[in-house]
Amino acid sequence: MSDWLLIGLFVALVILLLLTIFGFAVYSGLFAEVVVSAGLPPIGNITVAYKFQIGPYGDSGRLFTESCSISPKLWSIAVYYDNPHTVDPEKCRYAVGRVLSEGEEKPSEEVVRMFLKYGFKIISFPAPSHVVMATFPYTTPLSIHLAVNRVHTCLDTYIKERKLCAHPRLEIYKGDQIYFVCPLARQGDFYVPEMKELERKNRAAAAEVEDAQTDITGADTLSETSSISMEATTDSRETSVATSVLSPYMSVHGREEVDNRSEHSYSESGASGSSFEELDLEGNGEGAEGLSSDLGCVEDQDATKGKWTKEPIALEKEKDEE
């Protein structure tokens, strides 16, 4: 009888433990609805202390930890510039830091000095006119993992279906909400100086490669043109000799044949087109009214595939401290 009692107690404890875990997951946002919309941004212009990094997004936890240790009460922010599904994880670029101030408020000079002391840089981000945005509850450390696995997929689908040009991807941990923001305008203002320098170097390298290919193509074309000219010259000389012995009619016919050959030339033409799908901001609650049509553009269909993942270790510690 005592054995059955122990088994019953054990089963009850297991069930209670499972229910506790399930309740914790639900409280963390397991069944929270992810709504993606386009409209006004959730925050205004902000001043940020950041560090720039190149490498797997999973390594961003170190920067979260460092920035959180300097000033635990400030919001965390991360800016991700590359899709890890289409870019080598070792080459992914991102910036992580803390929001020092928002709007007209000026950041504390003491806090600024503290971040500068530890190698952080200061930058201001404007408030974009329109964004693609989603939110997720930030109630426990588990909320971060649930948000990363669920929200980015929904953002990818929304942007892909509407063929929008929305980048880079910002994560802002403010209060009990995680804001996922993708600017539809003024994207360049969210590129930190290190990122702009890398983009400039990449463009310069691409231009050099293109120039080299153009030089090679031009040399090949010149060689082919020279061969054709020599052929035409030889044919012309043969025709001249033939005209001295053939009848006038055959002479005229020979000249017409040479002229016809000279009309053949190599030409290259191409047309590029892009379709534009304007974002509907008036119906079905998908955004705010007034978004101009120049905010949408065609994006590579594969560029939005895949999940954006990272290990927000520091944010979990921050949540525990709170």
C-alpha positions in Angstrom: 0.0 0.0 0.0 2.8 2.3 0.8 4.4 1.7 -2.6 1.3 2.8 -4.4 1.2 5.9 -2.2 4.7 6.8 -3.1 4.0 6.2 -6.8 0.9 8.4 -6.6 2.9 11.2 -4.9 5.6 11.0 -7.5 3.1 11.1 -10.4 1.4 14.1 -8.7 4.7 15.9 -8.3 5.6 15.3 -12.0 2.2 16.6 -13.1 2.5 19.6 -10.9 6.0 20.3 -12.2 4.8 20.0 -15.8 1.9 22.3 -15.1 4.3 24.8 -13.5 6.6 24.8 -16.5 3.7 25.1 -18.9 2.2 28.0 -16.9 5.6 29.7 -16.9 5.9 29.3 -20.7 2.4 30.7 -21.2 3.2 33.7 -18.9 6.4 34.2 -20.9 4.4 34.6 -24.2 4.2 31.0 -25.5 0.8 31.8 -27.0 1.1 35.5 -27.4 -0.2 36.7 -30.7 2.5 38.2 -33.0 1.0 41.1 -35.0 3.1 42.7 -37.6 2.1 46.2 -38.9 3.4 49.2 -40.8 3.0 52.7 -39.4 4.6 55.2 -37.1 7.6 54.1 -35.0 7.1 53.2 -31.3 9.9 55.6 -30.2 11.3 59.0 -31.1 14.8 60.0 -31.9 17.3 58.3 -29.5 20.9 58.6 -28.4 22.7 55.3 -28.2 25.9 54.0 -26.7 27.0 51.1 -28.8 29.8 48.7 -29.8 30.0 47.3 -33.4 30.8 43.7 -34.0 31.3 41.3 -36.9 30.5 37.6 -36.3 27.7 35.2 -35.4 24.7 36.9 -33.8 25.0 34.3 -31.0 28.0 36.1 -29.7 26.0 39.3 -29.1 25.3 38.2 -25.6 28.7 39.4 -24.5 28.0 42.9 -25.6 24.5 42.8 -23.9 26.2 41.8 -20.7 28.9 44.5 -20.9 26.4 47.3 -21.6 24.0 46.1 -19.0 26.8 46.0 -16.3 27.5 49.7 -16.9 24.0 50.9 -16.6 21.3 48.3 -15.8 18.4 50.7 -15.8 18.7 51.8 -19.4 17.0 50.1 -22.3 18.9 47.6 -24.4 19.1 47.9 -28.1 20.5 45.9 -31.0 20.8 46.7 -34.7 21.2 43.7 -37.0 22.4 44.6 -40.6 22.6 41.1 -42.2 20.3 38.1 -42.6 22.2 35.2 -41.1 20.4 32.8 -43.5 21.9 34.5 -46.6 25.1 35.8 -45.1 28.0 33.8 -43.6 27.5 34.0 -39.8 31.1 34.9 -39.4 30.5 38.0 -41.6 27.3 39.2 -40.0 27.4 42.8 -38.8 25.6 44.2 -35.8 25.7 46.8 -33.1 24.6 46.4 -29.5 24.3 48.9 -26.7 22.0 51.0 -24.5 19.6 53.8 -25.2 20.9 56.8 -23.3 18.0 59.2 -24.0 14.9 59.6 -26.1 13.3 62.7 -27.7 14.5 66.1 -26.5 16.0 64.7 -23.3 19.7 64.9 -23.2 21.8 61.9 -21.9 23.5 62.2 -18.6 27.1 63.4 -19.0 28.3 61.0 -16.3 26.7 58.0 -18.0 28.2 59.1 -21.4 31.7 59.3 -19.9 31.2 55.9 -18.3 30.3 54.3 -21.6 33.1 56.1 -23.4 35.6 54.9 -20.8 34.7 51.3 -21.7 35.1 51.7 -25.4 31.5 52.4 -26.4 30.7 55.0 -29.0 27.8 57.5 -29.0 25.4 57.9 -31.9 22.0 59.4 -32.4 19.2 57.7 -34.4 16.3 59.7 -35.8 12.7 58.7 -35.6 11.8 57.2 -39.0 8.6 58.4 -40.6 7.3 54.8 -41.1 8.4 51.3 -40.0 7.4 47.7 -40.1 7.0 46.7 -36.5 6.0 43.9 -34.1 6.0 43.6 -30.3 6.3 40.7 -27.9 5.8 40.6 -24.1 9.0 40.8 -22.1 8.0 39.2 -18.8 10.7 36.6 -18.2 14.1 35.6 -19.6 12.3 32.9 -21.6 10.4 35.6 -23.4 13.6 36.5 -25.3 14.0 33.1 -26.8 10.3 32.8 -27.7 10.4 36.3 -29.3 13.5 35.6 -31.3 12.1 32.3 -32.7 8.6 33.6 -33.5 8.7 37.3 -34.3 11.5 37.3 -36.9 9.8 34.7 -39.0 6.6 36.8 -39.0 8.5 39.9 -40.0 10.2 38.0 -42.8 6.9 36.8 -44.2 5.3 40.2 -43.9 8.1 42.0 -45.7 8.4 39.3 -48.4 4.7 39.2 -49.2 4.6 43.0 -49.6 8.0 43.2 -51.4 9.1 46.0 -49.0 12.6 47.4 -48.5 12.7 47.4 -44.7 16.1 47.4 -43.0 18.1 47.2 -40.8 16.4 45.2 -38.0 16.3 46.8 -34.6 15.4 45.2 -31.3 14.5 47.5 -28.4 13.9 46.1 -24.9 11.8 48.7 -23.3 9.8 48.0 -20.1 7.8 44.8 -20.4 7.8 44.9 -24.3 10.3 43.9 -26.9 10.0 46.1 -30.0 11.1 44.7 -33.4 11.5 47.6 -35.8 12.4 47.7 -39.5 12.6 51.3 -40.9 10.9 51.9 -44.2 12.6 55.3 -44.7 15.9 56.9 -43.7 17.5 53.5 -43.4 21.0 55.0 -43.9 20.6 57.0 -40.7 20.6 53.7 -38.7 24.0 52.7 -40.1 26.8 53.3 -37.6 30.0 54.8 -39.0 31.8 51.4 -38.9 29.1 49.9 -41.0 29.1 52.8 -43.5 32.9 52.4 -43.9 32.5 48.7 -44.6 29.8 49.4 -47.2 32.0 52.0 -48.9 34.9 49.5 -49.1 32.6 46.8 -50.5 31.3 49.2 -53.2 34.9 50.2 -54.1 36.0 46.5 -54.4 32.9 45.7 -56.5 33.7 48.6 -58.8 37.2 47.4 -59.3 36.1 43.9 -60.2 33.5 45.3 -62.6 36.2 47.5 -64.2 38.5 44.5 -64.6 35.8 42.5 -66.2 35.0 45.4 -68.5 38.6 45.6 -69.6 38.8 41.9 -70.4 35.5 42.0 -72.3 36.7 45.1 -74.2 40.0 43.3 -75.2 38.1 40.3 -76.4 35.7 42.5 -78.4 38.6 44.4 -80.0 40.3 41.1 -81.0 37.1 39.8 -82.6 36.6 43.1 -84.4 40.2 43.0 -85.7 39.7 39.5 -87.1 36.5 40.5 -88.8 38.2 43.5 -90.3 41.1 41.4 -91.7 38.5 39.0 -93.1 36.7 41.8 -94.8 39.9 43.2 -96.2 40.9 39.8 -97.6 37.5 39.3 -99.2 37.7 42.8 -100.6 41.0 42.2 -102.3 39.8 38.9 -103.8 36.8 40.6 -105.1 38.9 43.3 -106.7 40.9 40.7 -108.6 37.8 38.9 -109.7 36.3 42.1 -111.1 39.0 42.4 -113.8 38.0 39.1 -115.4 34.3 38.8 -114.7 31.4 40.5 -116.4 30.0 43.8 -115.1 27.0 42.1 -113.7 29.1 39.7 -111.6 31.2 42.6 -110.5 28.2 44.4 -109.1 26.9 41.2 -107.5 30.3 40.8 -105.8 30.3 44.3 -104.4 26.8 43.7 -102.9 27.9 40.6 -101.2 30.9 42.4 -99.6 28.6 45.2 -98.4 26.2 42.7 -96.9 29.0 41.1 -94.8 30.0 44.5 -93.5 26.5 45.1 -92.2 26.8 42.2 -89.6 27.8 43.5 -86.2 27.6 42.3 -82.6 25.2 44.3 -80.4 24.2 43.9 -76.8 21.0 45.3 -75.3 19.2 44.6 -72.1 16.3 45.9 -70.2 15.8 45.7 -66.5 12.4 46.2 -64.8 11.2 46.0 -61.3 7.7 45.7 -60.0 6.5 48.0 -57.3 3.9 47.0 -54.7 2.6 49.9 -52.7 2.0 49.1 -49.0 -1.6 49.4 -48.1 -1.8 51.3 -44.8 -5.5 52.0 -44.7 -7.2 48.6 -44.6 -7.3 45.8 -42.2 -5.2 47.6 -39.6 -2.0 46.9 -41.5 -0.5 50.3 -40.9 -1.0 54.0 -40.7 -2.4 56.3 -43.3 -0.1 58.5 -45.4 2.8 56.3 -46.4 4.1 57.5 -49.7 4.7 55.0 -52.5 8.4 55.5 -52.6 8.8 53.5 -49.4 8.3 50.1 -51.1 10.7 48.3 -53.3 11.4 44.9 -54.8 13.7 42.8 -52.6 15.4 39.5 -53.4 12.9 36.8 -52.5 15.7 34.7 -50.9 17.0 37.6 -48.8 14.2 37.3 -46.3 14.3 33.6 -45.8 15.6 32.0 -42.7 15.5 32.8 -39.0 17.4 35.6 -37.2 18.8 34.0 -34.1 21.0 35.2 -31.2 21.8 34.3 -27.6 20.5 37.2 -25.4 22.3 35.9 -22.3 22.8 39.4 -20.9 19.1 40.2 -21.2 18.2 37.2 -19.2 20.6 38.4 -16.5 19.2 41.9 -16.7 15.6 40.5 -16.3 16.7 38.5 -13.3 18.2 41.6 -11.7 15.0 43.6 -12.2 
